[in-house]
Amino acid sequence: MKAIVHKADTRGFADHGWLKSHHTFSFASYQNQERMNFGALRVLNDDVVKPKMGFGTHPHQNMEIISIPLKGALSHKDSMGNKRAIEVGEVQVMSAGTGLTHSEFNDSKTDEVNFLQLWIIPEQMSVAPNYEQRVFPSEDKKNKLQTVVAPKDKLVGQALPISQQAYIYRTNLDAQKSIDLQVKSGQNGFYVFVVDGEIEIANNTLVNRDAIGISETENIDIKATKDSELIIVEVPMN
């Protein structure tokens, strides 16, 4: 087993006034050669957007982009004609493929939006752009894995499709509960991000916004020492 721990206070940070963003991996002005990616997981940004502010229209190409709101709602508009709000309990995926533009905005006059944005490098370049979002019931992740993203050729339940052999899981573990994960492929690794709580994994104790990348193993075991919310990304390592 190979493990790398990323404590919350080691992340990059940018304060743009309207946006405060913590970067797990190198992004924009935060560049760290030791923090470029974890396998196919290229970006994990923890963003807080002020009321009535947002990201103007900007382009993406050849990237799988996943947004997970943790607080508030974020309005989305793109060049494919999608115009929707994404709220807590929902997950949004956008396969940029050959190219698209989009904007994201916090319509609230009073409340901040906090959301995670993940970028996964696709296995196939220049696919047709695609956009989907879906509500995932909270009861389906209570002390068990909820698969919210999966490869488009191996979809599981209501999981949203991406162009990569990668999976994203969510779980809410009660204190003293454990969960065991088996890799889908021997080439894959797990990246475990603690949204909230405290867990024990691979002889490490992780708390709010800490993360660990684990590879070269067939399974991992996670024990919650406090009530915990986790996001787990399984990605090819090469």
Secondary structure, 3 states (H helix, E strand, C coil): CEEEEECHHHCEEEECCCEEEEECCCECCECCCCCCCECCEEEEEEEEECCCCEEEEEEECCCEEEEEEEECEEEEEECCCCEEEEECCEEEEEECCCCEEEEEECCCCCCCEEEEEEEECCCCCCCCCEEEEEECCHHHHECCCEEEEEECCCCCCCCEEECCCCEEEEEEECCCCEEEEECCCCCEEEEEEEEEEEEEECCEEEECCCEEEEECCCEEEEEEEEEEEEEEEEEECC
